Amino acid sequence: MHPILKNILAVIVGILLGSMVNMGIITISGSIIPPPDGADVTTSEGLKASMHLFEPKHFLMPFLAHSLGTLAGAWLTAKLASSHSLMLSLGIGAFFLLGGIASVFMLPSPLWYSIVDLSLAYIPMAYLGGYYLARKR
């Protein structure tokens, strides 16, 4: 397979895996840390309306979903890429960071969470996922 095509497919597969890990963790998060009483987390409108009820513990699972999804996607991209594995992994981090920035504007989360999420969940995790495999090569 041509290296450029292989790299493009590696990025697409990395985005798909990262998204699946992210959504999987978000899906099970309510059974691990139940949402506050009276919070409707099944719709965007309900989530926006009940965000003021959330305690710091309720932000743990979304942070893990964002960071582990990015880590998994970046790792798989680096694993499948034929070249530039670290740069492609950082591209995965940038892709998910854009989603995180959009989320900050769409959902009214506390400032501390937005800062922690945007600064630690995306680019650092993508770097870790790509660096591990780039170092082994």
VMD Tcl script that builds the backbone (N, CA, C; Angstrom):
set m [mol new atoms 411]
animate dup $m
set s [atomselect $m all]
$s set {name element resname resid chain x y z} {
  {N N MET 1 A 0.851 -1.180 0.000}
  {CA C MET 1 A 0.000 0.000 0.000}
  {C C MET 1 A 0.891 1.235 0.000}
  {N N HIS 2 A 0.456 2.243 -0.711}
  {CA C HIS 2 A 1.211 3.490 -0.794}
  {C C HIS 2 A 1.275 4.144 0.593}
  {N N PRO 3 A 2.445 4.665 0.989}
  {CA C PRO 3 A 2.592 5.217 2.346}
  {C C PRO 3 A 1.620 6.351 2.671}
  {N N ILE 4 A 1.335 7.208 1.711}
  {CA C ILE 4 A 0.409 8.316 1.983}
  {C C ILE 4 A -0.991 7.778 2.243}
  {N N LEU 5 A -1.419 6.833 1.433}
  {CA C LEU 5 A -2.734 6.225 1.636}
  {C C LEU 5 A -2.790 5.509 2.982}
  {N N LYS 6 A -1.704 4.828 3.324}
  {CA C LYS 6 A -1.648 4.125 4.607}
  {C C LYS 6 A -1.753 5.111 5.774}
  {N N ASN 7 A -1.091 6.261 5.650}
  {CA C ASN 7 A -1.159 7.276 6.706}
  {C C ASN 7 A -2.558 7.876 6.818}
  {N N ILE 8 A -3.205 8.121 5.679}
  {CA C ILE 8 A -4.568 8.655 5.709}
  {C C ILE 8 A -5.509 7.667 6.384}
  {N N LEU 9 A -5.386 6.404 6.021}
  {CA C LEU 9 A -6.230 5.378 6.655}
  {C C LEU 9 A -5.924 5.246 8.143}
  {N N ALA 10 A -4.654 5.390 8.512}
  {CA C ALA 10 A -4.275 5.317 9.927}
  {C C ALA 10 A -4.958 6.424 10.728}
  {N N VAL 11 A -5.019 7.617 10.159}
  {CA C VAL 11 A -5.674 8.736 10.843}
  {C C VAL 11 A -7.177 8.488 10.949}
  {N N ILE 12 A -7.794 8.020 9.873}
  {CA C ILE 12 A -9.236 7.755 9.901}
  {C C ILE 12 A -9.572 6.687 10.937}
  {N N VAL 13 A -8.799 5.618 10.950}
  {CA C VAL 13 A -9.039 4.536 11.914}
  {C C VAL 13 A -8.780 5.028 13.336}
  {N N GLY 14 A -7.760 5.864 13.513}
  {CA C GLY 14 A -7.477 6.425 14.835}
  {C C GLY 14 A -8.613 7.298 15.345}
  {N N ILE 15 A -9.181 8.107 14.463}
  {CA C ILE 15 A -10.317 8.948 14.846}
  {C C ILE 15 A -11.514 8.074 15.214}
  {N N LEU 16 A -11.751 7.024 14.423}
  {CA C LEU 16 A -12.876 6.132 14.718}
  {C C LEU 16 A -12.701 5.437 16.065}
  {N N LEU 17 A -11.503 4.882 16.314}
  {CA C LEU 17 A -11.271 4.210 17.593}
  {C C LEU 17 A -11.374 5.194 18.755}
  {N N GLY 18 A -10.764 6.354 18.626}
  {CA C GLY 18 A -10.828 7.353 19.689}
  {C C GLY 18 A -12.251 7.766 19.996}
  {N N SER 19 A -13.050 7.920 18.953}
  {CA C SER 19 A -14.457 8.282 19.142}
  {C C SER 19 A -15.232 7.166 19.834}
  {N N MET 20 A -14.940 5.923 19.455}
  {CA C MET 20 A -15.636 4.793 20.085}
  {C C MET 20 A -15.261 4.667 21.559}
  {N N VAL 21 A -13.996 4.842 21.884}
  {CA C VAL 21 A -13.571 4.778 23.285}
  {C C VAL 21 A -14.232 5.908 24.070}
  {N N ASN 22 A -14.216 7.114 23.509}
  {CA C ASN 22 A -14.831 8.270 24.150}
  {C C ASN 22 A -16.307 8.009 24.422}
  {N N MET 23 A -17.049 7.604 23.414}
  {CA C MET 23 A -18.487 7.378 23.588}
  {C C MET 23 A -18.768 6.189 24.501}
  {N N GLY 24 A -17.926 5.176 24.453}
  {CA C GLY 24 A -18.108 4.035 25.347}
  {C C GLY 24 A -17.994 4.435 26.805}
  {N N ILE 25 A -16.992 5.247 27.110}
  {CA C ILE 25 A -16.808 5.690 28.496}
  {C C ILE 25 A -17.946 6.619 28.916}
  {N N ILE 26 A -18.342 7.518 28.023}
  {CA C ILE 26 A -19.461 8.417 28.335}
  {C C ILE 26 A -20.735 7.613 28.567}
  {N N THR 27 A -20.944 6.574 27.764}
  {CA C THR 27 A -22.158 5.758 27.890}
  {C C THR 27 A -22.238 5.047 29.234}
  {N N ILE 28 A -21.121 4.524 29.713}
  {CA C ILE 28 A -21.144 3.793 30.986}
  {C C ILE 28 A -20.914 4.695 32.194}
  {N N SER 29 A -20.594 5.956 31.970}
  {CA C SER 29 A -20.234 6.831 33.090}
  {C C SER 29 A -21.364 7.005 34.097}
  {N N GLY 30 A -22.604 7.031 33.629}
  {CA C GLY 30 A -23.732 7.201 34.550}
  {C C GLY 30 A -23.907 6.046 35.513}
  {N N SER 31 A -23.448 4.862 35.122}
  {CA C SER 31 A -23.563 3.722 36.031}
  {C C SER 31 A -22.386 3.661 37.011}
  {N N ILE 32 A -21.314 4.359 36.704}
  {CA C ILE 32 A -20.159 4.399 37.612}
  {C C ILE 32 A -20.299 5.549 38.604}
  {N N ILE 33 A -20.566 6.729 38.082}
  {CA C ILE 33 A -20.833 7.902 38.924}
  {C C ILE 33 A -22.204 8.430 38.505}
  {N N PRO 34 A -23.237 8.111 39.274}
  {CA C PRO 34 A -24.594 8.528 38.887}
  {C C PRO 34 A -24.709 10.054 38.790}
  {N N PRO 35 A -25.490 10.539 37.820}
  {CA C PRO 35 A -25.693 11.985 37.724}
  {C C PRO 35 A -26.454 12.501 38.938}
  {N N PRO 36 A -26.397 13.798 39.198}
  {CA C PRO 36 A -27.118 14.362 40.349}
  {C C PRO 36 A -28.625 14.130 40.219}
  {N N ASP 37 A -29.294 14.091 41.346}
  {CA C ASP 37 A -30.753 13.930 41.340}
  {C C ASP 37 A -31.390 15.084 40.570}
  {N N GLY 38 A -32.303 14.737 39.688}
  {CA C GLY 38 A -33.005 15.744 38.905}
  {C C GLY 38 A -32.301 16.152 37.632}
  {N N ALA 39 A -31.136 15.601 37.361}
  {CA C ALA 39 A -30.389 15.961 36.154}
  {C C ALA 39 A -30.790 15.044 35.004}
  {N N ASP 40 A -31.140 15.651 33.901}
  {CA C ASP 40 A -31.444 14.895 32.688}
  {C C ASP 40 A -30.224 14.975 31.774}
  {N N VAL 41 A -29.464 13.896 31.724}
  {CA C VAL 41 A -28.237 13.892 30.919}
  {C C VAL 41 A -28.434 13.169 29.593}
  {N N THR 42 A -29.669 12.897 29.222}
  {CA C THR 42 A -29.937 12.177 27.984}
  {C C THR 42 A -30.019 13.106 26.774}
  {N N THR 43 A -30.216 14.399 27.008}
  {CA C THR 43 A -30.278 15.360 25.903}
  {C C THR 43 A -29.342 16.528 26.177}
  {N N SER 44 A -28.970 17.225 25.133}
  {CA C SER 44 A -28.110 18.405 25.292}
  {C C SER 44 A -28.796 19.479 26.118}
  {N N GLU 45 A -30.077 19.677 25.866}
  {CA C GLU 45 A -30.816 20.707 26.595}
  {C C GLU 45 A -30.908 20.368 28.080}
  {N N GLY 46 A -31.174 19.101 28.386}
  {CA C GLY 46 A -31.240 18.672 29.777}
  {C C GLY 46 A -29.900 18.786 30.469}
  {N N LEU 47 A -28.839 18.475 29.747}
  {CA C LEU 47 A -27.492 18.586 30.306}
  {C C LEU 47 A -27.140 20.039 30.586}
  {N N LYS 48 A -27.464 20.922 29.655}
  {CA C LYS 48 A -27.206 22.355 29.867}
  {C C LYS 48 A -27.981 22.869 31.075}
  {N N ALA 49 A -29.239 22.458 31.175}
  {CA C ALA 49 A -30.091 22.943 32.262}
  {C C ALA 49 A -29.658 22.423 33.625}
  {N N SER 50 A -29.049 21.258 33.675}
  {CA C SER 50 A -28.695 20.667 34.968}
  {C C SER 50 A -27.207 20.741 35.287}
  {N N MET 51 A -26.424 21.403 34.474}
  {CA C MET 51 A -24.975 21.471 34.691}
  {C C MET 51 A -24.623 22.113 36.032}
  {N N HIS 52 A -25.453 23.017 36.511}
  {CA C HIS 52 A -25.175 23.673 37.796}
  {C C HIS 52 A -25.277 22.703 38.978}
  {N N LEU 53 A -25.891 21.549 38.771}
  {CA C LEU 53 A -26.018 20.549 39.835}
  {C C LEU 53 A -24.789 19.647 39.950}
  {N N PHE 54 A -23.928 19.678 38.958}
  {CA C PHE 54 A -22.782 18.768 38.914}
  {C C PHE 54 A -21.719 19.154 39.931}
  {N N GLU 55 A -21.163 18.131 40.558}
  {CA C GLU 55 A -20.050 18.300 41.490}
  {C C GLU 55 A -18.761 17.908 40.753}
  {N N PRO 56 A -17.602 18.191 41.338}
  {CA C PRO 56 A -16.348 17.825 40.666}
  {C C PRO 56 A -16.261 16.347 40.272}
  {N N LYS 57 A -16.825 15.450 41.075}
  {CA C LYS 57 A -16.750 14.021 40.752}
  {C C LYS 57 A -17.463 13.696 39.442}
  {N N HIS 58 A -18.454 14.495 39.067}
  {CA C HIS 58 A -19.199 14.243 37.844}
  {C C HIS 58 A -18.401 14.596 36.586}
  {N N PHE 59 A -17.293 15.292 36.752}
  {CA C PHE 59 A -16.466 15.664 35.610}
  {C C PHE 59 A -15.315 14.684 35.384}
  {N N LEU 60 A -15.169 13.716 36.276}
  {CA C LEU 60 A -14.089 12.735 36.146}
  {C C LEU 60 A -14.267 11.851 34.913}
  {N N MET 61 A -15.439 11.310 34.722}
  {CA C MET 61 A -15.661 10.402 33.591}
  {C C MET 61 A -15.566 11.117 32.243}
  {N N PRO 62 A -16.112 12.324 32.079}
  {CA C PRO 62 A -15.890 13.005 30.801}
  {C C PRO 62 A -14.408 13.278 30.526}
  {N N PHE 63 A -13.666 13.641 31.586}
  {CA C PHE 63 A -12.232 13.863 31.390}
  {C C PHE 63 A -11.541 12.566 30.970}
  {N N LEU 64 A -11.872 11.465 31.632}
  {CA C LEU 64 A -11.282 10.181 31.244}
  {C C LEU 64 A -11.684 9.785 29.828}
  {N N ALA 65 A -12.915 10.047 29.456}
  {CA C ALA 65 A -13.366 9.732 28.101}
  {C C ALA 65 A -12.568 10.526 27.075}
  {N N HIS 66 A -12.373 11.801 27.338}
  {CA C HIS 66 A -11.630 12.630 26.393}
  {C C HIS 66 A -10.167 12.206 26.311}
  {N N SER 67 A -9.544 11.976 27.466}
  {CA C SER 67 A -8.125 11.645 27.448}
  {C C SER 67 A -7.866 10.229 26.951}
  {N N LEU 68 A -8.643 9.249 27.394}
  {CA C LEU 68 A -8.407 7.874 26.944}
  {C C LEU 68 A -8.817 7.669 25.488}
  {N N GLY 69 A -9.845 8.380 25.039}
  {CA C GLY 69 A -10.215 8.318 23.626}
  {C C GLY 69 A -9.112 8.875 22.743}
  {N N THR 70 A -8.558 10.007 23.143}
  {CA C THR 70 A -7.455 10.608 22.387}
  {C C THR 70 A -6.227 9.713 22.432}
  {N N LEU 71 A -5.913 9.178 23.600}
  {CA C LEU 71 A -4.752 8.297 23.735}
  {C C LEU 71 A -4.879 7.063 22.845}
  {N N ALA 72 A -6.036 6.424 22.871}
  {CA C ALA 72 A -6.246 5.220 22.062}
  {C C ALA 72 A -6.175 5.537 20.577}
  {N N GLY 73 A -6.809 6.620 20.157}
  {CA C GLY 73 A -6.780 6.998 18.744}
  {C C GLY 73 A -5.384 7.355 18.278}
  {N N ALA 74 A -4.648 8.096 19.097}
  {CA C ALA 74 A -3.282 8.483 18.735}
  {C C ALA 74 A -2.364 7.265 18.707}
  {N N TRP 75 A -2.529 6.366 19.656}
  {CA C TRP 75 A -1.688 5.157 19.692}
  {C C TRP 75 A -1.926 4.305 18.451}
  {N N LEU 76 A -3.190 4.083 18.104}
  {CA C LEU 76 A -3.480 3.256 16.934}
  {C C LEU 76 A -3.003 3.928 15.654}
  {N N THR 77 A -3.154 5.230 15.565}
  {CA C THR 77 A -2.657 5.947 14.395}
  {C C THR 77 A -1.151 5.765 14.270}
  {N N ALA 78 A -0.430 5.920 15.367}
  {CA C ALA 78 A 1.023 5.737 15.335}
  {C C ALA 78 A 1.390 4.294 14.979}
  {N N LYS 79 A 0.611 3.358 15.459}
  {CA C LYS 79 A 0.862 1.944 15.188}
  {C C LYS 79 A 0.670 1.623 13.703}
  {N N LEU 80 A -0.339 2.197 13.072}
  {CA C LEU 80 A -0.659 1.875 11.691}
  {C C LEU 80 A 0.071 2.736 10.669}
  {N N ALA 81 A 0.559 3.894 11.072}
  {CA C ALA 81 A 1.183 4.823 10.124}
  {C C ALA 81 A 2.482 4.249 9.568}
  {N N SER 82 A 2.746 4.578 8.313}
  {CA C SER 82 A 3.989 4.107 7.707}
  {C C SER 82 A 5.132 5.080 7.966}
  {N N SER 83 A 4.824 6.341 8.254}
  {CA C SER 83 A 5.849 7.343 8.567}
  {C C SER 83 A 5.190 8.484 9.341}
  {N N HIS 84 A 6.007 9.332 9.930}
  {CA C HIS 84 A 5.519 10.510 10.658}
  {C C HIS 84 A 4.502 10.140 11.740}
  {N N SER 85 A 4.739 9.049 12.426}
  {CA C SER 85 A 3.752 8.557 13.391}
  {C C SER 85 A 3.474 9.557 14.515}
  {N N LEU 86 A 4.493 10.244 15.005}
  {CA C LEU 86 A 4.269 11.201 16.090}
  {C C LEU 86 A 3.459 12.396 15.599}
  {N N MET 87 A 3.759 12.890 14.420}
  {CA C MET 87 A 3.015 14.032 13.880}
  {C C MET 87 A 1.557 13.662 13.601}
  {N N LEU 88 A 1.337 12.475 13.082}
  {CA C LEU 88 A -0.034 12.038 12.837}
  {C C LEU 88 A -0.793 11.855 14.148}
  {N N SER 89 A -0.112 11.356 15.168}
  {CA C SER 89 A -0.742 11.218 16.489}
  {C C SER 89 A -1.124 12.581 17.050}
  {N N LEU 90 A -0.246 13.552 16.874}
  {CA C LEU 90 A -0.569 14.906 17.334}
  {C C LEU 90 A -1.726 15.493 16.525}
  {N N GLY 91 A -1.851 15.081 15.282}
  {CA C GLY 91 A -3.000 15.486 14.477}
  {C C GLY 91 A -4.299 14.934 15.056}
  {N N ILE 92 A -4.240 13.700 15.551}
  {CA C ILE 92 A -5.406 13.125 16.234}
  {C C ILE 92 A -5.737 13.967 17.463}
  {N N GLY 93 A -4.714 14.338 18.213}
  {CA C GLY 93 A -4.933 15.190 19.387}
  {C C GLY 93 A -5.551 16.526 19.007}
  {N N ALA 94 A -5.097 17.122 17.908}
  {CA C ALA 94 A -5.651 18.396 17.452}
  {C C ALA 94 A -7.111 18.230 17.027}
  {N N PHE 95 A -7.416 17.125 16.371}
  {CA C PHE 95 A -8.792 16.858 15.956}
  {C C PHE 95 A -9.717 16.791 17.173}
  {N N PHE 96 A -9.321 16.014 18.173}
  {CA C PHE 96 A -10.149 15.890 19.370}
  {C C PHE 96 A -10.146 17.174 20.196}
  {N N LEU 97 A -9.053 17.929 20.151}
  {CA C LEU 97 A -9.018 19.223 20.836}
  {C C LEU 97 A -10.053 20.170 20.249}
  {N N LEU 98 A -10.205 20.164 18.939}
  {CA C LEU 98 A -11.243 20.999 18.311}
  {C C LEU 98 A -12.636 20.605 18.819}
  {N N GLY 99 A -12.859 19.310 18.972}
  {CA C GLY 99 A -14.123 18.849 19.543}
  {C C GLY 99 A -14.289 19.307 20.982}
  {N N GLY 100 A -13.196 19.285 21.742}
  {CA C GLY 100 A -13.245 19.755 23.127}
  {C C GLY 100 A -13.532 21.241 23.213}
  {N N ILE 101 A -12.948 22.016 22.321}
  {CA C ILE 101 A -13.207 23.458 22.294}
  {C C ILE 101 A -14.677 23.712 21.951}
  {N N ALA 102 A -15.186 22.977 20.978}
  {CA C ALA 102 A -16.608 23.119 20.624}
  {C C ALA 102 A -17.494 22.771 21.819}
  {N N SER 103 A -17.115 21.733 22.554}
  {CA C SER 103 A -17.883 21.314 23.723}
  {C C SER 103 A -17.906 22.400 24.799}
  {N N VAL 104 A -16.790 23.076 24.983}
  {CA C VAL 104 A -16.714 24.155 25.970}
  {C C VAL 104 A -17.699 25.262 25.617}
  {N N PHE 105 A -17.844 25.542 24.327}
  {CA C PHE 105 A -18.777 26.593 23.918}
  {C C PHE 105 A -20.228 26.136 23.952}
  {N N MET 106 A -20.463 24.829 23.772}
  {CA C MET 106 A -21.842 24.330 23.737}
  {C C MET 106 A -22.403 24.003 25.118}
  {N N LEU 107 A -21.541 23.527 26.020}
  {CA C LEU 107 A -21.995 23.132 27.363}
  {C C LEU 107 A -21.369 24.047 28.413}
  {N N PRO 108 A -22.161 24.595 29.296}
  {CA C PRO 108 A -21.634 25.511 30.311}
  {C C PRO 108 A -20.948 24.761 31.451}
  {N N SER 109 A -19.700 24.405 31.255}
  {CA C SER 109 A -18.964 23.705 32.318}
  {C C SER 109 A -18.157 24.718 33.129}
  {N N PRO 110 A -17.758 24.335 34.337}
  {CA C PRO 110 A -16.949 25.248 35.161}
  {C C PRO 110 A -15.621 25.577 34.484}
  {N N LEU 111 A -15.115 26.747 34.756}
  {CA C LEU 111 A -13.870 27.199 34.137}
  {C C LEU 111 A -12.712 26.271 34.473}
  {N N TRP 112 A -12.644 25.804 35.728}
  {CA C TRP 112 A -11.534 24.928 36.115}
  {C C TRP 112 A -11.537 23.656 35.274}
  {N N TYR 113 A -12.729 23.107 35.005}
  {CA C TYR 113 A -12.813 21.890 34.212}
  {C C TYR 113 A -12.412 22.154 32.761}
  {N N SER 114 A -12.875 23.247 32.222}
  {CA C SER 114 A -12.517 23.577 30.839}
  {C C SER 114 A -11.011 23.704 30.677}
  {N N ILE 115 A -10.363 24.349 31.621}
  {CA C ILE 115 A -8.906 24.522 31.550}
  {C C ILE 115 A -8.199 23.183 31.665}
  {N N VAL 116 A -8.588 22.373 32.643}
  {CA C VAL 116 A -7.958 21.062 32.829}
  {C C VAL 116 A -8.194 20.171 31.613}
  {N N ASP 117 A -9.419 20.135 31.136}
  {CA C ASP 117 A -9.761 19.278 30.005}
  {C C ASP 117 A -8.999 19.685 28.749}
  {N N LEU 118 A -9.036 20.950 28.404}
  {CA C LEU 118 A -8.392 21.395 27.167}
  {C C LEU 118 A -6.873 21.328 27.238}
  {N N SER 119 A -6.307 21.493 28.418}
  {CA C SER 119 A -4.845 21.501 28.500}
  {C C SER 119 A -4.230 20.118 28.739}
  {N N LEU 120 A -4.984 19.184 29.303}
  {CA C LEU 120 A -4.392 17.881 29.637}
  {C C LEU 120 A -4.961 16.681 28.882}
  {N N ALA 121 A -6.162 16.784 28.351}
  {CA C ALA 121 A -6.808 15.595 27.792}
  {C C ALA 121 A -6.472 15.328 26.333}
  {N N TYR 122 A -5.995 16.280 25.599}
  {CA C TYR 122 A -5.881 16.098 24.159}
  {C C TYR 122 A -4.423 16.024 23.665}
  {N N ILE 123 A -3.748 17.126 23.612}
  {CA C ILE 123 A -2.388 17.127 23.046}
  {C C ILE 123 A -1.424 16.288 23.888}
  {N N PRO 124 A -1.415 16.407 25.219}
  {CA C PRO 124 A -0.505 15.542 25.990}
  {C C PRO 124 A -0.783 14.048 25.800}
  {N N MET 125 A -2.047 13.662 25.740}
  {CA C MET 125 A -2.384 12.245 25.542}
  {C C MET 125 A -2.010 11.781 24.138}
  {N N ALA 126 A -2.217 12.636 23.152}
  {CA C ALA 126 A -1.822 12.292 21.784}
  {C C ALA 126 A -0.307 12.140 21.699}
  {N N TYR 127 A 0.407 13.012 22.394}
  {CA C TYR 127 A 1.866 12.924 22.410}
  {C C TYR 127 A 2.315 11.615 23.063}
  {N N LEU 128 A 1.697 11.270 24.184}
  {CA C LEU 128 A 2.055 10.011 24.848}
  {C C LEU 128 A 1.775 8.807 23.951}
  {N N GLY 129 A 0.619 8.806 23.307}
  {CA C GLY 129 A 0.264 7.694 22.429}
  {C C GLY 129 A 1.205 7.560 21.250}
  {N N GLY 130 A 1.601 8.678 20.662}
  {CA C GLY 130 A 2.506 8.636 19.518}
  {C C GLY 130 A 3.949 8.455 19.912}
  {N N TYR 131 A 4.356 9.065 21.015}
  {CA C TYR 131 A 5.752 9.012 21.434}
  {C C TYR 131 A 6.172 7.598 21.808}
  {N N TYR 132 A 5.288 6.879 22.467}
  {CA C TYR 132 A 5.606 5.520 22.885}
  {C C TYR 132 A 6.012 4.663 21.693}
  {N N LEU 133 A 5.224 4.717 20.632}
  {CA C LEU 133 A 5.536 3.902 19.449}
  {C C LEU 133 A 6.660 4.493 18.621}
  {N N ALA 134 A 6.751 5.826 18.547}
  {CA C ALA 134 A 7.840 6.441 17.778}
  {C C ALA 134 A 9.180 6.118 18.421}
  {N N ARG 135 A 9.192 6.046 19.737}
  {CA C ARG 135 A 10.423 5.728 20.468}
  {C C ARG 135 A 10.839 4.285 20.215}
  {N N LYS 136 A 9.859 3.379 20.107}
  {CA C LYS 136 A 10.165 1.973 19.872}
  {C C LYS 136 A 10.708 1.720 18.482}
  {N N ARG 137 A 10.302 2.584 17.514}
  {CA C ARG 137 A 10.791 2.426 16.139}
  {C C ARG 137 A 12.149 2.959 16.066}
}
mol reanalyze $m
mol bondsrecalc $m
mol representation Tube
mol addrep $m
